[in-house]
Amino acid sequence: MYEAWQKELISQNSYLSSIQDRLVLGIWEERDWKIFMENFNQVYPGFLTHLTGSFDLAEREIRIVCLA
């Protein structure tokens, strides 16, 4: 149930949907991460605020969590 809900949310955002379809992400520049995080926040509003407020994570760890 959760996986279907998550897939539906991501499919509503063309940028995140295109990332999900790629098997290899490659190396991203800061600009790529900025665009990703903006789109991620549209799909999951408040998640990053809650995540960073609850845990002391490095930027790299936050990115990994968001990609998972």
C-alpha positions in Angstrom: 0.0 0.0 0.0 2.7 2.5 1.0 4.8 1.7 -2.1 1.8 2.3 -4.4 1.1 5.6 -2.6 4.7 6.7 -2.9 4.9 5.8 -6.6 1.7 7.8 -7.2 3.2 10.9 -5.5 6.4 10.6 -7.4 4.6 10.1 -10.7 2.9 13.4 -10.2 6.2 15.2 -10.4 7.9 14.8 -13.8 11.4 15.6 -12.5 11.3 13.0 -9.7 9.6 10.5 -12.0 12.5 10.8 -14.6 15.0 10.3 -11.8 13.2 7.2 -10.7 13.3 5.8 -14.2 17.1 6.1 -14.4 19.2 3.1 -13.2 22.4 5.2 -12.7 22.3 8.7 -11.3 25.8 9.6 -12.1 27.6 12.5 -10.4 25.4 15.5 -9.6 26.5 19.1 -9.4 25.2 21.4 -6.7 22.6 22.7 -9.2 21.3 19.2 -9.8 20.8 18.7 -6.0 19.1 22.1 -5.7 16.6 21.2 -8.4 16.1 17.7 -6.9 15.5 19.1 -3.4 13.0 21.7 -4.7 11.0 18.9 -6.5 11.3 16.6 -3.4 9.8 19.4 -1.2 6.9 19.8 -3.6 6.1 16.1 -3.3 6.9 15.7 0.4 6.2 19.1 2.0 7.6 19.4 5.5 9.6 16.2 5.4 13.0 17.9 5.3 12.1 20.3 8.1 11.0 17.3 10.3 14.1 15.3 9.3 16.6 18.0 10.0 14.7 19.0 13.2 14.8 15.5 14.5 18.2 14.3 13.5 21.7 15.9 13.2 22.5 14.8 9.7 25.2 16.0 7.3 24.1 17.2 3.9 25.3 14.0 2.3 23.1 11.9 4.7 20.1 14.1 4.0 20.5 13.5 0.3 20.8 9.8 0.7 17.7 9.7 2.8 15.8 11.6 0.2 16.9 9.4 -2.6 15.9 6.3 -0.8 
